[in-house]
Amino acid sequence: MALKVGVIGSSQHAQRHALGYKADSRVEVLGIAAHTNLDRARKVGEEVGAEMVTLNYRDLLDSPQIEAVSIVTPTYLHAKMAIEAAEAGKHVLCEKPMAITANDCDEMVAAAKKAGVLLAVGFNYRFQSPFQRMKDLLEKKEIGRMVQAFVLRLHPNPYPFEQPWRTKRSTMGGFILSMDCHDIDMLRWLMGDIKSIKAEMKRLVYNEIDYEDNGWLIFNFENGAIGALGSSMSCHMNIYEYVILGTTGTLKAHPYEKTVTLNNGKEERKESLREEIHSVHREVSLFIDSIERGKIVEPLASGEDGKTANYVVESAYKSMQTGLTIRL
């Protein structure tokens, strides 16, 4: 019998979740709940054959047939919806960032544990081919012991400011949380846990927002390596690059171009990769695997992974405010 799921949200990303579920033969998409746009939800519902399309997400949570939900709504709604979903006995795949505050994340994790349901977080970059290839090469010790990681992520403003929730840190979480949580999670996945952080972040360009639009984060990892993440939403081109230095080689990736370059000290080899299946589709499929096995199956990110990203970001804000390096 097919596992019945619902998707809360009707954005393009919510549509990806719904189509990912539809592509999995183990799943039936029973309901779509719009955040605000019912017409858009109806279109998504038609694409996936959903029986229920509604403006009230509680309709999905109250359905005894629905066993799991994806939450793909504005960030400030994640905690409330995820906690209510857990209390209703639904497994939850919550989009990133997990919530506005780390305390919200703790409450989400506690609610899922109490209800005996799974809570996963949508760090879909873990399923993209350049990052998976980097992970494979690092685990094979192709560059020896990791020494340093450098991430540069500069691009034009990705946010529609006509949506008021996108302009406030209280509803979006800020640029570093909203966008760079991907890279914080990825650095943890590739390099290991973060020991401490030093941050410089400022709003330098956009008067429409009350959060940072440019920043640098400096990391110390538990394994002794160091790292840096430079980020901007005011660049006039897209620049996205990962570089990891090891004792016997260097690894570089350009995620947008889907290339990974390895220099092992003897030769340099560049690989061009493809995405046969969208990363979100792979993510939701592993979410279903996890439900079947009764535990989060890696590389799907857990609620603990999600809340750790929030703790790192909150530590970055403490560092910015105090000028100190903050130990996690």
Secondary structure, 3 states (H helix, E strand, C coil): CCEEEEEECCCHHHHHHHHHHHCCCCEEEEEEECCCCHHHHHHHHHHHCCCEEECCCHHHHCCCCCCEEEECCCHHHHHHHHHHHHHCCCEEEEECCCCCCHHHHHHHHHHHHHHCCCEEEECHHHHCHHHHHHHHHHHCCCCCCEEEEEEEEECCCCCCCCCHHHHCHHHHCCHHHHCCHHHHHHHHHHHCCEEEEEEEEECCCCCCCCCCCEEEEEEEECCCCEEEEEEECCCCCCEEEEEEEECCCEEEEECCCCEEEEECCCCEEEEECCCCCCHHHHHHHHHHHHHHHCCCCCCCEEHHHHHHHHHHHHHHHHHHHHCCCEEC
